[in-house]
Amino acid sequence: MAHRALAHKTTDDVAVAVADLKTGETLEIQTLDGERPHKVQVLEDIPLGHKVALKDMPEGHVVIEYGERVGRMTRSVKKGGYVHVHNLRTLRWDYGRPAKAKKGGK
């Protein structure tokens, strides 16, 4: 079976799509550390190279990828949801500050 998404570590919050993912697909996402796979149903189309959530993450959650803190959620996402720049801010310039909410909650 060809991989559709991969995670680096079992403790990662996101996996990277290695193919275009379609809404409703059920995935068994392997980890490069060889630990237990994640089972995920894709909630929305996710393009190749973008991230799929491996668990529910609230706004403000610090996202782990590659076993490292990589970003902070600017809005919540459900397991199987699309994670990218529209809802994730890099920690490179964050310095631990909470994400600023936009007017109107969007």
ZIWO-V531920 format. One line per field, one symbol per residue. phi: phi as a letter, one per 30 degrees, with the letter a starting at -180 (. if undefined). psi: psi as a letter, one per 40 degrees, with the letter a starting at -180 (. if undefined). burial: I if it has 16 or more other ideal C-beta (glycine too) atoms within 10 Angstrom, else O. A space follows every 50 residues. Layout:
phi=???
psi=???
burial=???
//
This chain:
phi=.ddcabcdbeddcbbcdcadccejdccccdcddidedccbcdcaebdeic ccdcadbdejdddcbiibdcabdcadbcejddcaddbbcedecdhidddd ddeiic
psi=hiidiiidideieiihheihiiheihihhiieeeahihhhhheihhihei ihheihhihehhhhifeihdihheiiiiheihhaeeehhiededfeiiih iiiee.
burial=OOOIIOIIOIOIIIIIIOOOIOOOIOIOIIIOOOOOOIOIOIIOOIOOOI IIIIOOIOOOIOIIIOOOOIIIIIIOIOIIIIIOOOIIIOIOOOOOOOIO OOOOOO
//
